[in-house]
């Protein structure tokens, strides 16, 4: 597992009811924060099938984060083979854990993960309507790379 201080991370098991429920809840919450509703949600089965394929390819990039026994967030990260740019599919801090520094700690894990794949850049999509997420990403050094439909693609170099 990737070494990052302070939290415990474990690979998401989409076949575990508990992990599946956490992953679905995180995705739905992210949809609502980004779009105001969950219309972008592809359905439980399709999302878990997609997640299962991503976990198979990038197990250390698809993790649940815990502080002791308390679930604090989830990351879905990948670096396509042969690429120098990593991509964040989901960067999620649980509602009860927000505003307590967990986002920064998840960010440390993501940086360690991307460095382990020798990535030099991280990209992600965010809705400009999700002002808290945009502010957090800017604080973490992400800059607007381009507008893609109703989403912004933000990027940052890995120091």
Secondary structure, DSSP 8 states (H G I E B T S, - for coil): ----SSSEEEE--TTSHHHHHHHHHHHHHHHHHHHSSSTT---HHHHHHHHHHHHHH-GGGEEEEEETTEEEEEEEEE--TT-SEEEEEEEEE-GGGTTTTHHHHHHHHHHHHHHHTT--EEEEEEETT-HHHHHHHHHTT-EEEEEETTEEEEEEE--
